[in-house]
């Protein structure tokens, strides 16, 4: 199928009315080609209206910047510990290390694939017992748009008086009990990367509760310049504000955000219908009516007993270029294998899909299995402790992890499927047929 147009996971899609270009042209005509201006103000206002709950929003250069500033606003400093979901992209945890703090990774529960609330509370109690102090923040993640068990997580956070930073980078427009993600906790993080629900090319935003916090975060995002006629800095700030050009794209995108969300949900429903009778294949959906995922990416699991064609040849060659994403610069791998990888089924199907001009990817590799967070501390091995409740606590010199095995198992058998605005009904039928044809 080399002549078939490639089907990508989620491509940026501009409004049919071309409003993105309108706002960009206005920025050029008025010479507002800087990290401030009418588009930035207008985009922030649009976002505030969208998320509701009387929240304030700061438009930033990236979702990662939003996580970083939220941690600073929560008072995280070197030597502190921050609880964060393990099953996520590195942008959720890397900013913790930027600050010299330690990520405490929490494994997932099986319903949403997100932070396990029971494991969360066990970890909080264990960290207090071991360190004598509470973690400084809790960072749950809306994996692929799926809402976390926010009611339970917020109850635990309130019980121990720990602020919640909601990483809704993948969950823009997802809701729990009708309320938009990112508005439950003290802070909320959004992303507008080129493959997200809406895009500003690159960008993100931080949702905060009140005017005072909003002003402080705005200061940190603009190099923390004090109010003098010259540059006076009394705290270390960052150059994190969104440009007026990118914000112009965002203003146009906000006119189609509901259409994008509706399309992703439509694609999800198609996958569910077309694959419901295929043994061993399961599309991950909303656990119950409280959950309203945007289905940024549609995901599925393949039962290990299912056999995919070409399984015997999986991992026989080393990948020489980055698989998907924007990053094209990679190190050459020494081996096709790591100690934690998708099984041969998933890799064989990924290769088949790639050859059929379909972009499909494994799920995120859990952060507690990433080499950067697994540097050893005792005799070349991680320190492993079995807690009375059956939970495993892993400690390295860069992180702590409370593990139940859920995310590692999902990583072995899970896959992301295309869901973006350019994915047509015909594309979904073609993708499903490829999956069916790949099964022996």
Secondary structure, DSSP 8 states (H G I E B T S, - for coil): -TTS--B-S------TT-HHHHHHHHHHHTT--SS-SHHHHHHHHHHHHHH-TT-EEEEES-HHHHHHHHHHHTT--TT-EEEEESSS-GGGTHHHHHTT-EEEEE-B-TTTSSB-HHHHHHHHHHHHHHHSS--SEEE-B-GGG----HHHHHHHHHHHT-EEEEE-TT-TT-EETTEETTSSSSEEEEE--TTSSS--SS-EEEEESSHHHHHHHHHHHBTTB-SSSS--BSS---B-B--HHHHHHHHHHTTTHHHHHHHHHHHHHHHHHHHTTSTTEEE---SSTTEE---SSEEEEE-TTS-BTTGGGTT-S---S--SSS-------S-S--SS---HHHHHHHHHHHHTTB--EE----GGGSGGG----BTTB-EEEE-TTS-EEEE-SSEEEEE-SHHHHHHHHEEEE--STT--HHHHHHHHHHHHHHB-
